[in-house]
């Protein structure tokens, strides 16, 4: 059985790691290069780096910061934010990223997924989907959760898979930063209806929430930020707890 992955997420704004609640009220969480090194040493399976204001500010991801992080870690490293072309991905991979995450640009130009998968391979392409439960329907949002679309989460996820994405990073905007647990019902449906890995994001507050994401939500990986940044949960302790619950993890 494949091991379940634990992935700290570095949300970057102005070169610093930040964390908010429901995508707003951001507070500083430290230096991304230092945090990345700590996570790599403490047993994280992968690292995700999201330049959360790149799309809104219409600029490219901070390639030099990506390089500094990549030099400090020895685990797979996914980078997202402001990526809209094959050239953007080329630059990030040359600077040490292993995978890229696209979100708004994929919705605006779905064929971008096909082009990136053809050029770099599906294993390199993560599509991030930020969705909010509104009147019983999961609606996809863009630009860091600020712009609602007419897309349904599950229909868009299926299209993303068909176009060649290697995995999906699903963030529930309703759960993000609340520490009340992941959106397990939506996760389970995604995991059941799709054949590519699903990364759970949004809502981690304690170790049980991670267990639930893997057991109830059937997720392949769980991503979190503040509980790791502010040392509310140590990755080593979390993995021991998961292992004790019978969930396969890399110790």
C-alpha positions in Angstrom: 0.0 0.0 0.0 1.2 3.5 -0.8 2.2 5.6 2.2 0.2 8.6 3.0 2.1 11.9 2.7 2.3 14.8 5.1 3.0 18.1 3.4 3.7 21.4 5.1 2.6 24.4 3.0 4.5 27.7 2.8 2.1 30.5 1.7 4.4 33.3 0.6 3.7 37.0 0.4 6.4 39.7 0.1 9.1 37.0 0.6 7.7 35.9 4.0 5.6 32.9 5.1 2.1 34.0 6.1 -1.1 32.3 7.3 -4.7 33.4 7.5 -8.2 32.2 8.2 -10.6 31.6 5.3 -8.0 33.1 3.0 -7.8 36.5 4.8 -6.4 38.1 7.9 -2.8 37.1 7.1 -0.1 37.0 9.8 3.6 36.4 9.6 4.8 32.9 10.2 8.5 33.2 9.5 11.3 32.9 7.0 10.4 30.4 4.2 14.0 29.2 3.7 14.5 28.5 7.4 11.1 26.8 7.7 11.7 24.6 4.6 15.0 23.4 6.1 13.3 22.6 9.4 10.5 20.6 7.7 12.8 18.6 5.5 14.8 17.6 8.6 11.7 16.8 10.6 10.2 14.1 8.4 7.9 16.0 6.0 7.3 14.0 2.8 7.1 16.9 0.5 6.9 20.7 0.6 4.5 23.1 -1.1 5.5 26.7 -1.8 2.6 29.0 -2.9 3.3 32.6 -3.8 -0.3 33.5 -2.9 -0.3 37.1 -4.2 1.5 36.4 -7.5 -1.7 36.0 -9.6 -3.5 39.0 -8.0 -0.4 41.2 -8.5 0.1 39.9 -12.0 3.7 38.9 -11.5 5.8 35.7 -11.6 6.7 33.5 -8.7 9.9 34.4 -6.9 12.3 32.2 -8.7 15.3 33.3 -6.6 13.5 32.4 -3.4 12.6 29.0 -4.9 16.3 28.4 -5.6 17.2 29.3 -2.0 14.6 26.9 -0.6 15.6 24.1 -3.0 19.2 24.3 -1.9 18.1 23.6 1.7 15.9 20.6 1.2 16.1 17.0 -0.1 12.4 16.2 -0.4 10.0 16.8 -3.4 9.2 20.5 -3.7 6.1 21.9 -5.4 5.8 25.5 -6.4 2.8 27.6 -7.3 1.6 31.1 -7.9 1.6 33.2 -11.1 2.4 30.3 -13.4 0.8 30.7 -16.8 3.2 29.2 -19.4 5.6 26.5 -20.3 8.4 29.0 -19.9 7.3 29.8 -16.3 7.5 26.1 -15.4 10.9 25.8 -17.2 12.3 28.6 -15.0 11.0 27.0 -11.7 12.3 23.5 -12.5 15.7 25.0 -13.4 15.6 26.7 -10.0 15.0 23.5 -8.1 11.3 22.8 -8.1 10.2 19.2 -8.6 6.6 19.9 -9.4 4.4 23.0 -10.2 1.0 23.9 -9.0 -1.4 25.8 -11.2 -4.8 27.1 -10.3 -6.3 30.3 -11.8 -4.3 30.0 -15.0 -5.7 26.4 -15.6 -9.3 27.7 -15.3 -8.6 30.6 -17.7 -6.8 28.4 -20.2 -7.6 24.7 -19.6 -5.4 23.6 -22.5 -2.4 24.8 -20.4 -2.7 21.6 -18.4 -2.4 19.6 -21.6 0.6 21.6 -22.8 2.4 21.3 -19.4 1.7 17.6 -19.1 2.9 16.9 -22.6 6.1 18.9 -22.1 7.1 17.9 -18.5 5.0 14.8 -17.7 1.9 14.5 -15.6 3.9 13.6 -12.5 5.2 17.2 -12.6 1.8 18.9 -12.8 -0.4 19.6 -9.7 -3.7 21.4 -10.2 -4.8 23.3 -7.1 -8.6 23.8 -6.7 -9.9 26.3 -4.2 -13.6 25.7 -3.7 -16.3 27.0 -1.4 -19.6 25.2 -0.4 -22.4 27.6 -1.3 -26.0 26.5 -1.0 -25.0 22.9 -1.2 -22.7 23.1 -4.2 -18.9 23.3 -4.2 -18.0 26.3 -6.4 -14.4 26.8 -7.7 -12.8 30.2 -6.8 -9.8 31.9 -8.3 -7.1 34.5 -7.4 -6.5 33.2 -3.9 -10.2 32.6 -3.3 -11.3 36.1 -4.2 -13.1 35.4 -7.5 -16.0 32.9 -7.8 -16.5 31.0 -11.0 -19.4 29.0 -12.4 -17.4 25.8 -12.2 -18.4 22.8 -10.0 -15.6 21.3 -8.0 -16.2 17.7 -9.1 -16.8 18.4 -12.8 -13.7 20.6 -13.0 -11.6 18.0 -11.1 -12.6 15.3 -13.7 -11.7 17.6 -16.6 -8.3 18.4 -14.9 -7.6 14.7 -14.7 -8.5 14.1 -18.4 -6.2 16.9 -19.5 -3.2 15.3 -17.8 -2.8 16.6 -14.3 -0.9 14.2 -12.0 -2.6 15.2 -8.8 -5.1 17.6 -7.3 -4.6 19.9 -4.3 -8.1 20.6 -3.0 -8.5 23.4 -0.5 -11.9 23.9 1.2 -12.3 27.6 1.6 -15.0 27.0 4.3 -12.5 25.0 6.4 -9.3 26.9 5.7 -7.6 28.1 8.8 -10.5 27.2 11.0 -8.8 24.1 12.6 -12.1 22.3 12.6 -11.0 19.5 10.3 -10.8 18.8 6.5 -13.8 18.7 4.2 -13.9 14.9 4.3 -17.1 14.3 2.5 -15.9 16.3 -0.6 -12.5 14.6 -0.3 -14.0 11.2 -0.3 -16.1 11.9 -3.4 -13.0 13.3 -5.2 -10.9 10.3 -4.2 -13.7 7.9 -5.3 -14.5 9.5 -8.6 -10.9 10.2 -9.8 -7.9 8.0 -10.4 -5.2 10.5 -9.5 -3.9 11.4 -6.0 -5.9 13.9 -4.0 -4.2 16.2 -1.5 -6.4 17.5 1.3 -6.0 21.1 2.4 -7.8 23.5 4.7 -8.9 22.9 8.2 -6.2 20.9 10.1 -6.3 21.6 13.8 -5.2 18.4 15.5 -3.8 14.9 14.8 -7.3 13.3 14.5 -8.1 15.6 11.7 -5.3 14.1 9.6 -6.5 10.6 10.5 -10.0 11.5 9.4 -8.7 13.0 6.1 -7.0 9.6 5.3 -9.7 7.3 6.6 -13.0 9.2 6.0 -11.7 11.5 3.2 -9.7 8.8 1.5 -7.0 11.4 0.7 -3.6 10.4 -0.5 -1.9 13.3 1.2 -2.7 16.0 3.8 -1.4 19.5 3.6 -1.3 22.0 6.5 0.3 25.3 7.4 -0.3 27.0 10.7 -0.3 23.9 12.9 3.2 23.2 11.6 4.5 26.7 11.4 3.5 27.5 15.0 4.6 24.1 16.3 1.1 23.1 17.5 1.8 19.7 15.8 5.3 18.2 15.3 5.5 16.1 12.1 7.3 13.3 13.8 4.6 13.0 16.5 1.9 13.1 13.9 3.4 10.3 11.9 3.7 8.1 15.0 0.1 8.8 15.7 -0.9 7.9 12.2 1.2 4.7 12.3 -0.5 3.7 15.5 -3.9 4.1 13.9 -2.9 1.8 11.1 -2.3 4.4 8.5 0.8 3.7 6.4 3.3 6.5 6.6 7.1 7.0 6.0 8.8 7.2 9.4 
